[in-house]
Amino acid sequence: MQLKGRYGGLYVFTMTTSWEHEEEVDRIVQKLSPTANKTYRLSGTQKFELPKNEVRIADVFQAVEFAKSRFPVFAWGVVDTTLEDVFIKVAAAATASSYDI
């Protein structure tokens, strides 16, 4: 569980819109969490990591409602970090550090 605390203090937020609205989604997410990290973007679907210490779930719901009032939102979701996410981060960090040798 120490690994989840170290690597898993995040919510994963995903939103799918048309590609024309990707920048607006970026701005909305940056207002939610200035240190949000975009981890995925393809054809209107974007995935962000939001630090739990910066974001309340209620604020995410309000941001989605705001987005829906401005443009079509085809899908969205917010989930807690999974153990799979933690494993991937640990493995990536280990791989990156092995190249530093």
LINBEL-V10653 format. One record per run of one state. SS is the DSSP state (H for helix, E for strand, - for the rest). FROM is the first residue (numbers start at 1). TO is the last residue. Records with the same first field share a line. If there is no record, write none. Layout:
BEGIN
SS: FROM-TO / FROM-TO
END
This chain:
BEGIN
-: 1-1 / 8-9 / 17-18 / 33-36 / 43-44 / 52-56 / 71-74 / 81-82 / 100-101
H: 2-7 / 19-32 / 57-70 / 83-99
E: 10-16 / 37-42 / 45-51 / 75-80
END
